[in-house]
Amino acid sequence: MQKQSTKTLYAYWNALRGSRSAPDRRDIDPTKIRGALSNTFILELNDDHEFDFRLAGSHLCSIYARELKGRSFTRLWHPRDRDAMETLVRAVTEDNAVALVTFSGMTSIHTRMSVETILLPVRHNGSTQSRLLGAMTAVDDPYWLGVQPVVEQRISGLRLIWPDDNSLAEMARDIAASVPMDVAFASGNGSPQPMSATVFGRQARRYAHLSVIDGGRN
């Protein structure tokens, strides 16, 4: 975790849940995360089994230069990354993992920014499958933030933190199968290797990781 807003929200979520796999949505007190509130969002499952923004802080809206409430979170992602994101979301909503995602966002005039995103499970009416808590923060705020909206985003890094009682190997294989071919996958036991890739039409060598961390609660 690079950004303080990500660390703040994760620490609050972790303390709030205690011995539970996820806290209840009603337990969340926005006044306790004032420093991260502009970066924080809540997602809700819609009738098409995709996630929309129920609430979105001002920093997120600045990234896309528009109000995000009611808009689709699922459809923000490049089509090639959606299978990977759907698998990550299932890991959060069904298995109570924590997902940390970095992505490269590009504007219509081809300027780029790097953004860190965290997804955290929360309970709503006894289930973790219809709500998500998260934060999204620009790694380095570009001068044009809020003026030029991000119109395309591609995953550059993935990291999962699992509760202690999950089988890591099977889940890691499922996630690896969903990650696009130009993103390198590394298990918790190996070092990531560079892979040849074409990014925005240019040859590149990518080091994006998917790391599985045992003992997430500790």
C-alpha positions as CSV (number, residue, x, y, z in Angstrom):
1,M,0.0,0.0,0.0
2,Q,1.5,3.2,-1.2
3,K,-1.0,5.9,-0.2
4,Q,-1.9,7.1,3.2
5,S,-5.7,7.0,2.4
6,T,-5.4,3.3,1.5
7,K,-3.6,2.6,4.7
8,T,-6.0,4.6,6.8
9,L,-9.1,2.8,5.4
10,Y,-7.5,-0.6,5.6
11,A,-6.4,-0.1,9.2
12,Y,-9.9,1.2,10.2
13,W,-11.7,-1.7,8.4
14,N,-9.3,-4.2,10.0
15,A,-9.9,-2.8,13.5
16,L,-13.6,-2.6,13.0
17,R,-14.2,-6.2,12.0
18,G,-12.3,-7.6,15.1
19,S,-12.6,-11.4,14.9
20,R,-15.1,-11.3,12.1
21,S,-14.2,-11.8,8.4
22,A,-15.9,-8.5,7.6
23,P,-17.5,-5.6,9.5
24,D,-21.2,-4.7,9.1
25,R,-22.0,-1.7,6.9
26,R,-23.9,-0.1,9.7
27,D,-20.7,-0.1,11.9
28,I,-18.8,2.2,9.6
29,D,-18.5,5.7,11.0
30,P,-17.3,8.3,8.4
31,T,-16.1,10.6,11.1
32,K,-13.4,8.0,11.9
33,I,-11.8,8.2,8.5
34,R,-12.0,11.9,7.7
35,G,-8.5,11.9,6.2
36,A,-9.5,9.3,3.7
37,L,-13.1,10.2,3.1
38,S,-12.6,12.0,-0.2
39,N,-10.9,8.9,-1.6
40,T,-13.5,6.4,-0.2
41,F,-16.4,4.8,-2.0
42,I,-19.1,2.2,-1.5
43,L,-20.3,-0.1,-4.3
44,E,-23.6,-1.9,-4.5
45,L,-24.7,-4.8,-6.7
46,N,-27.2,-4.0,-9.4
47,D,-29.8,-6.1,-11.2
48,D,-27.3,-7.1,-13.8
49,H,-24.9,-8.5,-11.2
50,E,-22.4,-5.7,-11.7
51,F,-21.3,-3.1,-9.2
52,D,-22.3,0.6,-9.2
53,F,-21.1,3.5,-7.1
54,R,-23.5,4.0,-4.2
55,L,-21.2,6.7,-2.7
56,A,-18.0,8.2,-4.1
57,G,-15.7,10.8,-2.6
58,S,-14.6,14.0,-4.3
59,H,-11.1,12.7,-5.2
60,L,-12.6,9.8,-7.2
61,C,-14.9,12.1,-9.0
62,S,-11.9,14.3,-9.9
63,I,-10.1,11.4,-11.5
64,Y,-13.0,11.0,-13.9
65,A,-14.1,14.7,-13.9
66,R,-17.7,13.7,-13.1
67,E,-20.1,12.6,-10.4
68,L,-19.8,8.9,-9.9
69,K,-22.8,8.1,-7.7
70,G,-25.1,5.7,-9.6
71,R,-22.5,5.0,-12.3
72,S,-21.0,1.6,-13.1
73,F,-17.7,0.6,-11.4
74,T,-17.6,-2.6,-13.4
75,R,-17.6,-0.8,-16.7
76,L,-14.7,1.5,-15.9
77,W,-12.3,-1.2,-16.6
78,H,-10.8,-2.0,-20.0
79,P,-12.7,-5.0,-21.6
80,R,-9.6,-7.1,-21.5
81,D,-9.4,-6.6,-17.7
82,R,-13.0,-7.2,-16.8
83,D,-12.7,-11.0,-16.3
84,A,-9.8,-10.4,-13.9
85,M,-11.7,-7.8,-12.0
86,E,-14.8,-9.9,-11.7
87,T,-12.7,-12.7,-10.3
88,L,-11.1,-10.3,-7.8
89,V,-14.5,-9.0,-6.8
90,R,-15.7,-12.5,-6.2
91,A,-12.7,-13.2,-4.0
92,V,-13.7,-10.1,-1.9
93,T,-17.4,-10.7,-1.8
94,E,-17.5,-14.5,-1.5
95,D,-14.2,-15.3,0.2
96,N,-13.6,-12.1,2.2
97,A,-10.3,-11.3,0.7
98,V,-8.9,-7.8,0.4
99,A,-7.9,-6.7,-3.1
100,L,-5.3,-4.1,-3.8
101,V,-5.2,-3.0,-7.5
102,T,-3.1,-0.4,-9.3
103,F,-4.0,0.8,-12.7
104,S,-2.8,3.1,-15.4
105,G,-5.4,5.6,-16.4
106,M,-5.3,7.4,-19.8
107,T,-7.1,10.5,-20.9
108,S,-8.4,11.3,-24.4
109,I,-5.2,13.3,-25.1
110,H,-3.0,10.3,-24.0
111,T,-1.8,11.7,-20.7
112,R,-1.5,9.0,-18.0
113,M,-1.7,8.6,-14.3
114,S,-1.3,5.8,-11.9
115,V,-4.0,5.0,-9.3
116,E,-4.1,2.8,-6.3
117,T,-7.4,1.1,-5.4
118,I,-8.4,-1.1,-2.5
119,L,-11.5,-3.3,-2.2
120,L,-12.8,-4.5,1.2
121,P,-15.7,-6.8,2.1
122,V,-18.5,-5.5,4.3
123,R,-21.7,-7.1,5.4
124,H,-25.1,-5.8,4.4
125,N,-28.2,-7.6,5.6
126,G,-26.0,-10.5,6.8
127,S,-24.3,-11.0,3.4
128,T,-20.9,-9.7,1.9
129,Q,-22.1,-10.2,-1.7
130,S,-24.0,-7.0,-2.3
131,R,-21.7,-4.2,-0.9
132,L,-18.1,-3.3,-1.2
133,L,-16.0,-0.7,0.7
134,G,-13.0,0.8,-1.1
135,A,-10.7,3.7,-1.7
136,M,-9.1,5.0,-4.9
137,T,-6.2,7.4,-4.9
138,A,-3.9,8.9,-7.5
139,V,-0.3,7.8,-6.8
140,D,1.0,11.2,-8.0
141,D,-1.6,13.9,-8.5
142,P,-1.0,15.3,-12.0
143,Y,-1.6,19.0,-12.6
144,W,-4.5,18.2,-14.9
145,L,-6.4,16.1,-12.3
146,G,-10.1,17.2,-12.4
147,V,-9.8,18.7,-15.8
148,Q,-8.9,15.8,-18.1
149,P,-11.0,12.7,-17.2
150,V,-9.6,9.2,-17.3
151,V,-11.3,7.5,-20.2
152,E,-9.4,4.2,-20.3
153,Q,-7.8,2.2,-17.5
154,R,-5.6,-0.9,-17.5
155,I,-4.6,-3.0,-14.5
156,S,-0.9,-2.8,-13.8
157,G,-0.7,-4.6,-10.5
158,L,-2.8,-6.9,-8.3
159,R,-2.4,-8.1,-4.8
160,L,-4.7,-10.2,-2.6
161,I,-4.7,-10.5,1.2
162,W,-6.6,-13.6,2.3
163,P,-8.1,-14.6,5.7
164,D,-6.2,-17.4,7.3
165,D,-8.8,-20.2,6.6
166,N,-8.8,-20.0,2.8
167,S,-7.1,-22.4,0.4
168,L,-4.5,-20.2,-1.4
169,A,-3.3,-22.4,-4.2
170,E,-6.7,-23.0,-5.8
171,M,-7.7,-19.4,-5.6
172,A,-4.3,-18.3,-7.0
173,R,-4.8,-20.5,-10.0
174,D,-8.3,-19.1,-10.6
175,I,-7.0,-15.5,-10.5
176,A,-4.0,-16.2,-12.7
177,A,-6.3,-17.7,-15.4
178,S,-8.3,-14.5,-15.5
179,V,-5.4,-12.0,-15.7
180,P,-4.7,-10.8,-19.2
181,M,-1.6,-12.3,-20.9
182,D,0.3,-9.1,-20.8
183,V,0.3,-9.0,-17.0
184,A,2.8,-11.2,-15.2
185,F,1.5,-13.4,-12.4
186,A,3.6,-14.3,-9.4
187,S,2.5,-16.6,-6.6
188,G,3.6,-16.0,-3.0
189,N,6.5,-18.3,-3.4
190,G,8.1,-17.0,-6.6
191,S,9.6,-13.9,-7.9
192,P,7.8,-12.1,-10.7
193,Q,9.4,-12.4,-14.1
194,P,9.3,-9.7,-16.9
195,M,7.0,-10.6,-19.8
196,S,6.9,-9.2,-23.3
197,A,3.8,-7.2,-23.9
198,T,2.1,-4.6,-26.1
199,V,0.8,-1.7,-24.1
200,F,-1.2,1.0,-26.0
201,G,0.4,-0.3,-29.2
202,R,4.0,-0.2,-27.9
203,Q,6.3,-3.0,-27.0
204,A,6.9,-3.2,-23.2
205,R,8.2,-5.4,-20.5
206,R,5.7,-5.7,-17.6
207,Y,6.3,-6.6,-14.0
208,A,2.8,-6.4,-12.7
209,H,2.2,-8.8,-9.7
210,L,-0.5,-10.9,-8.2
211,S,0.8,-11.8,-4.8
212,V,-1.1,-14.0,-2.3
213,I,-0.4,-13.2,1.3
214,D,-1.1,-15.7,4.0
215,G,-2.2,-14.5,7.5
216,G,-4.0,-11.4,6.4
217,R,-5.7,-10.9,9.8
218,N,-2.4,-10.7,11.6
